[in-house]
């Protein structure tokens, strides 16, 4: 079962993964109110179950409340076509209004089940912002991997190894390590089949945050998570 970006970020935040300040909106008025509460420049992001939203016009940066309202007016109700939606596109019913960040570097974090090893595998790459499939095809050496046992979680030494392998500055390693271990806890606790942060960003002031998030839940485990079942968007 797929869920929206804003829902994935809510889950990540509960486990301690830092995320930008943001609010979901279903109307132009709600978007303007959210932008006013957040303050400064914001990014307005279409919420559909597909990637490539930016290239399709579903992600816009706004300077202030009036611009945010105009961006919301343009995105809400549009049929967003991306390389993952097919030519029919997807109707945008909700948007995420989020603070902008002074991004210095974009990294990739992701967890899937390695069926051959019978364990989750944590993947990290300095090539954030790109689709991981493209990185795997063109530069597989840039994808770092650490298997971990679900009962133990991602160990601190494994997270540090990944952080240093991606070239994260020493001053930001502790924050990145904590975020990676939190992502692993989230993946195991909610019975996810995929948990991905792309990009995981390093800011100019040394913070690390999940700028985007994608979580797929294992349908076979949903009987254990009645609260997560409520996140299903039947329109998608």
C-alpha positions in Angstrom: 0.0 0.0 0.0 1.4 3.4 -1.0 0.9 6.5 1.0 1.4 10.2 0.3 4.6 12.2 1.0 3.0 14.2 3.8 1.8 11.0 5.5 5.3 9.4 5.1 6.9 12.4 6.7 4.4 12.3 9.6 5.4 8.7 10.2 9.2 9.5 9.9 8.9 12.4 12.4 7.2 10.1 15.0 10.3 7.9 14.9 12.7 10.9 15.1 13.7 11.6 11.5 14.0 15.4 11.1 11.6 16.8 8.5 10.9 20.3 7.3 8.0 22.3 8.9 4.9 21.8 6.7 1.2 21.5 6.5 -1.2 19.7 4.1 -3.9 21.7 2.4 -6.9 20.9 0.3 -8.0 24.4 -0.7 -6.3 27.6 -1.7 -7.4 29.3 1.5 -5.8 26.5 3.6 -2.6 26.8 1.6 -2.4 30.5 2.2 -3.1 30.1 6.0 -0.4 27.4 6.1 2.1 29.6 4.3 1.4 32.5 6.7 2.0 30.2 9.8 5.2 28.9 8.3 6.5 32.3 7.2 9.1 33.3 4.6 9.4 31.4 1.3 7.6 28.1 1.0 7.5 25.2 -1.5 4.1 24.0 -2.7 4.1 20.3 -3.6 1.3 18.3 -5.3 0.4 15.1 -3.4 0.0 12.1 -5.7 1.3 8.6 -5.6 4.0 9.2 -8.3 7.4 10.6 -8.8 8.6 13.3 -11.2 6.2 15.9 -9.8 8.6 18.8 -10.2 9.1 18.2 -14.0 5.4 18.0 -14.4 4.7 21.4 -12.8 3.6 20.0 -9.5 6.2 21.6 -7.2 6.6 25.4 -7.0 8.5 27.8 -4.8 6.6 30.8 -3.5 7.8 34.0 -1.8 5.2 34.8 0.7 1.5 34.2 1.3 0.1 35.7 -2.0 2.5 33.7 -4.2 1.7 30.5 -2.2 -2.0 31.0 -2.8 -1.4 31.5 -6.5 0.8 28.3 -6.7 -1.9 26.4 -4.8 -4.5 27.7 -7.3 -2.4 26.4 -10.2 -1.7 23.0 -8.7 -4.9 22.0 -6.9 -7.3 20.4 -9.4 -4.7 20.0 -12.1 -4.2 16.7 -13.9 -0.5 16.1 -13.2 1.3 14.0 -15.8 4.7 12.5 -14.9 6.8 9.6 -16.2 5.2 7.5 -13.5 1.6 8.4 -13.9 1.2 7.4 -17.6 -0.4 9.8 -20.1 -3.7 9.9 -18.2 -2.0 11.6 -15.3 -3.4 12.0 -11.7 -5.8 14.6 -10.3 -4.2 16.6 -7.5 -6.6 16.9 -4.6 -4.1 17.8 -1.8 -0.9 19.8 -1.6 1.9 20.1 1.0 3.0 23.6 1.9 6.5 23.4 3.4 9.4 25.6 4.5 12.3 26.1 2.1 15.7 25.1 3.3 19.3 26.3 2.6 20.2 23.0 0.9 23.9 22.4 0.5 24.0 18.7 -0.5 21.4 16.2 -1.6 21.9 12.5 -0.5 19.9 9.3 -0.8 18.7 6.9 1.9 16.5 3.9 1.4 15.6 0.5 2.9 14.2 -2.5 1.0 14.0 -6.2 1.8 16.9 -8.2 0.3 15.2 -11.5 -0.3 18.4 -13.3 -1.2 19.9 -12.4 2.2 16.6 -12.6 4.1 17.3 -9.2 5.7 16.5 -5.6 5.2 19.3 -3.7 3.4 20.0 0.0 4.1 21.2 1.8 1.0 22.9 5.2 1.0 24.3 7.3 -1.7 25.9 10.7 -2.2 24.0 10.9 -5.5 20.8 12.2 -4.0 18.0 13.7 -6.1 18.5 11.1 -8.8 16.4 8.0 -9.1 18.2 5.2 -7.4 17.6 2.9 -10.4 19.5 5.3 -12.6 22.4 5.5 -10.1 22.5 1.7 -9.9 22.6 1.5 -13.7 25.2 4.2 -14.3 27.3 4.3 -11.1 26.6 1.3 -8.9 29.7 2.0 -6.9 28.0 5.1 -5.5 25.4 3.0 -3.6 26.6 1.9 -0.2 24.8 -1.0 1.5 24.4 -2.3 5.0 22.3 -5.3 6.0 20.7 -5.3 9.4 18.6 -7.6 11.6 15.1 -6.3 12.2 15.4 -7.2 15.9 18.6 -5.3 16.4 18.0 -2.4 13.9 20.7 -0.5 12.1 23.7 -0.3 14.5 25.5 3.0 15.3 28.7 1.8 13.7 26.9 0.9 10.5 25.2 4.3 10.3 28.5 6.1 10.9 30.1 4.0 8.2 27.4 5.1 5.7 27.6 8.7 6.8 31.4 8.9 6.3 31.1 6.9 3.1 28.8 9.6 1.7 31.2 12.3 2.7 29.1 13.9 5.4 31.1 16.5 7.4 32.1 15.3 10.9 30.0 18.1 12.5 26.9 16.6 10.9 27.6 12.9 11.3 25.8 12.5 14.6 22.6 14.0 13.2 22.8 11.9 10.1 23.5 8.8 12.1 20.5 9.4 14.3 18.3 10.0 11.3 19.4 6.8 9.6 18.8 4.7 12.7 15.4 6.3 13.1 14.5 5.5 9.5 15.5 1.8 10.2 13.3 1.7 13.3 10.4 3.2 11.3 10.8 0.6 8.5 10.7 -2.3 10.9 8.0 -1.0 13.2 5.4 -0.2 10.5 6.1 -3.3 8.4 7.2 -1.3 5.4 8.3 -2.9 2.1 10.1 0.3 1.1 11.2 3.4 3.0 13.0 6.0 1.0 14.3 9.5 1.6 15.3 11.2 -1.7 16.7 13.6 -1.2 18.1 13.5 2.4 19.6 17.0 2.6 22.5 18.6 4.4 21.8 22.3 5.0 24.3 25.2 5.0 23.9 25.3 8.8 24.8 21.7 9.3 21.4 20.1 9.7 20.2 16.9 8.0 16.5 16.5 7.0 14.2 14.4 4.9 13.3 16.7 2.1 11.1 14.1 0.4 9.8 10.7 1.6 8.3 7.6 0.1 6.9 4.7 2.1 5.2 1.6 0.8 3.5 -0.7 3.4 3.4 -4.5 3.2 -0.3 -5.3 2.5 0.1 -8.7 4.3 0.9 -6.9 7.6 -1.8 -4.3 7.5 -4.0 -6.4 9.9 -1.5 -5.4 12.6 -1.7 -1.7 11.7 -5.4 -0.6 11.7 -4.2 3.0 12.1 -2.0 2.8 8.9 -4.8 1.3 6.9 -6.7 4.6 7.4 -3.9 6.3 5.4 -5.1 4.6 2.2 -6.2 7.1 -0.5 -8.7 5.2 -2.6 -8.5 8.0 -5.3 -5.0 6.9 -6.0 
